[in-house]
Amino acid sequence: MPVRTLARALSTGPVLLDGGLSNQLEAQGCDLSDALWSARLLTDGPGQIEAAHTAYVRAGAQVLITSGYQATFEGFARRGIGRAEAAELFARSVRLARRAAGAVERDVWVAASVGPYGAMLADGSEYRGRYGLTGRELERFHRPRIEALAAAGPDVLALETVPDVDEAEALLRAVEGCGLPVWLSYSVAGDRTRAGQPLETAFGLVRGHDEVVAVGVNCCDPADAGRAVRVAAEVTGKPVVVYPNSGERWDEGGRGWVGAPTFEPGRARDWQDAGARLIGGCCRVGPDTVAELAGLLGTTAADGPV
């Protein structure tokens, strides 16, 4: 377990996040062509998840985001997995990350991933938002999973890839009383959320929420990250979290990534100067890039071959 809280670490300098879990699992030979995505491996490949986390720890990551992004009671139920077993799988996602964190003798925090409602649908709607549900319905969807994850004892909850303000509001209500710090990160396009709301409005939601230790963006184009970091810092005064994708684009029809990577680790210094404190990568950003970020940010040296 880390000696310091994540909030304390953020007050002293940058903290390095990991990269995309799915791309590392695929590099290890895992088949993720499934509606549960990496969460499927919680049932039939937990060792692969731990190995992927370990690769990022060895690369210098100081925060590991769990494999629960697409894990929900509803999604597991479609596979015949009951609520008690599903809750155990949520807890397993935290334990696997915690075990990987133990591979090194330094602080490594575990962030339990809480993906948006659209991730459960597995149809790309997490990049659009506006699901046709009320805020209260979204809150009722998220709260049981948040309670199960909190009971597993992570260091922080990562409310990530949130596409719109409505879902962010529901998530912030759902985490009330959970007893854990959280970060809130939106998926954005240009200067707006995926659902089209101004970033000033989106980030402004966290005012008065002391449990929110960082706010920012993830799973976005690297070119959109810089302005978002500046707006988040100006609007909230809180540490900013930023972990964009590689810059390649997901082709839903072809079920594959297209285009060239545009993630430039050197941008991380600019993000840090603008207020970013939690810095890493999302889809298609792997351990080699995380190791490069560690060197640029001066967070920690890589602990072994990447």
Secondary structure, 3 states (H helix, E strand, C coil): CCCCCHHHHHCCCCEEECCCHHHHHHHCCCCCCCCCHHHHHHHHCHHHHHHHHHHHHHHCCCEEECCCCCCCHHHHHCCCCCHHHHHHHHHHHHHHHHHHHCCCCCCCEEEEEECCHHHHHCCCHHHCCCCCCCHHHHHHHHHHHHHHHHHCCCCEEEEEEECCHHHHHHHHHHCCCCCCCEEEEECEECCEECCCCEHHHHHHCCCCCCCEEEEEEECCCHHHHHHHHHHHHHHHCCCEEEECCCCCEEECCCCEEECCCCCCCCHHHHHHHHCEEEECCCCCCCHHHHHHHHHHHCCCCCCCCC
